[in-house]
Amino acid sequence: MSIKRIGVLTSGGDGPGMNAAVRSVVRMAIHEKLEVVGIIRGYTGLINGELMPLNHRSVSNIINRGGTILKTDRCLEFLTEEGQLRAVETIKANKIDGLILIGGDGTYRGGIELVRKWKIPCIGVPGTIDNDLNGTDSTIGSDTAVNTALESIDKIRDTATSMERIFVVEVMGRESGFIALQVAVGAGAEEVLLPEQRYDIEAMCHEIVEGNLRGKVSWIIIVAEGAAKAEDIAKKITEMTDLETRVVVLGHVQRGGIPTAKDRILATRLGAEAVRLLLKGESGKAVGVKGDEINVVDLEYAVSKKELKVGELYSLIKILT
């Protein structure tokens, strides 16, 4: 099938660098003499027909902006046959020959449905701060999210040291401890709790008490939201150690902000490659990078469980405490 008009959407949780990816998709498509339609609010906009034409100027001055100019949503209606049918009707009515989907696991799974059941050509671009998609070393937004969290934790370290307190800091990551593990190493934290491994609260409290007896007066404990709630961990620490404990939940601050150079470059490369793949007749694929080389995998593989390699980094955290 000849590709003349493509659609681009951002879906699920937003992440820094999504705008850079949109810019790259639009300008590469225009370079290849394609028309581009922006779909507003992800799959919700596809169902409701919220579309807008995009041209070269539409994406001016957005490479450095956080969030997404196309907006985003988590669309439960698209999980239904009726919702998918309405989305397909929008695609056909607007003569869209292929879609580029920027997002994470849920976004990719939506693409899998469009390809399998409705034969709509789709290419996935990995936009998620959790870095939990297979086939790519990094996902768009993950580097910025880590650096944003790290900056906050560095400031918490200052007051933890000055006031001689224990701080439990909760970061994003319902199913993946990627952000938590990265910032724990980068911040020199004393402990990190991850969804990928069991933790022993009593052993941790024993270490805190022993450290306190040696004169260690401040601790930073990073908690991925999928491992535990920081408030619960802090309460147990105070009960077991009788030491003052404070809680900080970084929350959605990790999703925002100016994307790092790494995320902008990654988004630019992958957005352009996604357009090339559609033009080659590819579908049901996801783009990524492996060892700084472009890597293309099936969407089904991209959403399979990605292993977080905890061992080496966690060992360093404990050795260097």
N, C-alpha and C positions, 0 to 999 in steps of 0.2 A: 504494500500500500504506500502510495506517495504521501509524504508528510508536508503539509502546507501551513497548518495552524496548530500550535501546541498550547496547552494550558499549564499553568504552574500554581501550586498551592503550598502553603505551610500549615502544618497540622500538629495537634498535641501541644505539649509544653513548649513555650518559646525559648529561644536560646540566642546568645550573642553570635552574630555571623550569619544568621538567616537572611538578613537584608543583602549582605554581600553575595550570598548564593543566588538570590532572586535577581540581583543586578547582572551577575554573570550569565544566568540563563537567558535573560531578556536580550542582552547585547550580543551574545553568541548566536542566538536564534535570528536576530535581525541581520547579523553578518552573513548568515546562511540563507537569507531571503525568506525567512519564515515570519508569519504573523504570531503574536503572542497575546494570550488572554490570561489575565490575573484572576484567580478565583479567591474571593474574599471569605475569610473564616473557615478555611479548610473544607472538609467534607460537608459541613453544614451549608456553606455557600454553594457547593456543587449541587446539593439537593434543592436548594431554594433559588438557584439561578442567579446568584450574586456574582456577576462577572464584570470585568472592566478591561478594555484594551490597554496594553502596555507598549510604550515605544521607548526610544533611546533616552528621551528626556524624563520619562516617568521614573527612571531609576537613578537620576542624577543625585549626587551627594548623599547616598544612603550606605555606602560601603563601610562607613565608620559608625553607623547607628545601631544601637541595640534593638531588641524586639523584632517585629516584622511589619512592614507596611501593608502586607496582605492580611494582617490580623490572623488569629488562630482560634481553634476551638477543639474540644473533645466531643465528638459527635456520636452519641449513642444510637441515634436513628439510623446511622449508616450500617449498624450491625444487623439491621433487619433487611429482608428481601425487598420490602416496599421502599425503604430508604435508598437501597442500591439502585433499584429500578428508576426512581426519580432522578438520581445522579446521572445515570446512563442516558436518560432522556435529555437532560441538560447538555451532556457532551455531544449527543447526536444533533440536537437542535441548533447548536452553535458551531457545528462542523469542526469540532476539535479532533485532530487525528492522533494525538498522544498526550500523555500527562507526565509532568515531572513533579514528584512528591517529595517535599522537604520536611523531614521529621524523624521520629524515632520508631519504636516497635509497633505502636498502634497504627501509625501512618503507613508503615510498610505492610502490615496485615490487611489494611484496606486496599492497598495496591494489589496484593495477591488475589483478593476477591474480584477486583475489576478485571484482572488478567485471566483468571481461571474461568469465571462464570460468564463474563460479559465480553471477553476478547478485546478489551481496551488496552492498547499499548501503554505501559507505565515503566518509568525509571525512577528509582529511589535515590535520594541524596540524604546522607546521614546528618540530621540536625537534632542533636540531643546532648544535654550537658552530662548525662550519665556514662557516656562512652561504652555502651553496653550492646552495640551491634557487631556482629561478626563480619569479617571481610575487610575491616579497616582498623588501622592502629589508633586512629583518632577520629572522633566525631566533631562536627561543627558545634562550637559553644563550650566544649568540655575544658579546653585550656583556659578560656576566660573565666569560667565558673570556678575552677581551682584557684586561679590567681585572685579572684574577688574574695573568696573565702579565706585565703591565706593572708590577705591584707588585713582583714578583720581580726583574725586570730593573732596576728602579730601585735595588734593594739591591745587585745585582751591579755596577752602575755605581759605587757608593760604593767597593767594594773594588778594582775595576779602576783607578780613579783613584788610590787610596791606594797600591796596590802596583805601579802602572805596568805593567799587563799587558793582553794581548789576551784577550777572552773571546768564545767562540763559543757562542751559546745556541740550542738546538734547541727549537722549539715544535711543536705538533700541526698537522697539515695534510698528509695523504697526497697528495691531489689538488688541494687548494685552498690558496693562499698567503694567504688572508684574514687569519688571525690574525697571521701573520708580518709582513705589510705594515702592518697597523694598529699593532702594538706597536713596529715599527721607527720609524715616524713619531713615535708618542707618547713613546718613550723617547729619541729623538734618537740612534738608532743610526747607525753609520757605513756599514753595508752590510746588505743583506738578500738572501737567496737564495730564490727562489720556483720552484715547479713550472711556473709559467706562462711563465717566460722563461729563456733561456740565461744562464749567467754565465761570466766569464773569471777563473779563479783567479790567473793570472799578472798580469793587470792589477790585480786587487785587492791582491795582494802588493806590486806596484810602488807603489801608492798608500800602503800601510802604511809601506813603507821611506821614501818621500819625506816622509810625515808625521812619521815618527820623526826624520828629519834636521832638520825644522823645530821639533822639540821636542814634538811630539804623542806622548804616552807611553801613552795608553790607547785601546782600540778595543772597540766592541761590535758583533758581527756576528750577526744573527739568521738562523737557517736553518729553513725549513719542512721537516718530516721527509720530505716527498715530493720535495724538491729534492736533498737530500744528507744524509749522516750528519755530525753536528757533529764527531764524533771524527776522521773522515777529513779534513774541511776544516781542523781545527786542526793535524793532523799535517803537511799540505801547507804551511800558513802557516809553521810552525816550520822546516820544511826549507828553504823559499824565502827566509825573512827572517832566520833565526837569532834570532828574538825569542820570548820565553816566551809560550805560549798555553795557556789553560785552557778546559775544556769544561763546560757545564751543560746537562743535558737536563731540561726542566721536566716532561715526561710527563703523567701523569694528574692531577696537581694542577690542571690547567686545566679538568678536567671537574667538579670539586667546588666546594663553598663556597656561601655565601649568595647567592642571585640578586640582581642589581642591581634598582633600581626600574624601569628600562627593561624588563628581562626579565620582571619580575612583571606589569607593566601589559600588555605585549605578549601574554603567556600568557593573561592573564585575558580580554582582548578576543577573541583567536582561539579559545579554548576555547568561549566563549559563542556565537560566530558559527558554529562547527562544528555545534553542536546546532540552531541555527536552520535551517541548510542542510538537515540531515536531515529536519526537520519540513516543509520546503518541498518535499520529494521529490527533492532533489538527490543525486547520487552521482558518484563518480569525480572529485571536486573537491578542491582544496587551498586553504586560506585563508592570507592573508598581509596585509601592509600595503604600500601604495605612497603615498609622500607623506603618511603618517599617516592615510590612508583605507583601510578594509578592501578587500582585493582578492581575487577568487576566480578561480582558473585550473584547467584540467584537470590531473589528476595526471601525465599524460604530458608536458605542458609543464613542470611543476614539476621533473621529474627530468632534463630535457634540460640539456646542458652550459651552466653559467652563466659568463659572461665576467667575470673579475676585471679591473677597470680599473686597470692598474698605472701607466700613464704619468705622470700628474700627481704622485702621491704619491712614486713612485720618484725622479722628477726633483728633488723637494724634498729628499729624503734626501741626494742627491749634492751639491746646491747648498749645503745648510746644514751639511755635514760640516766 
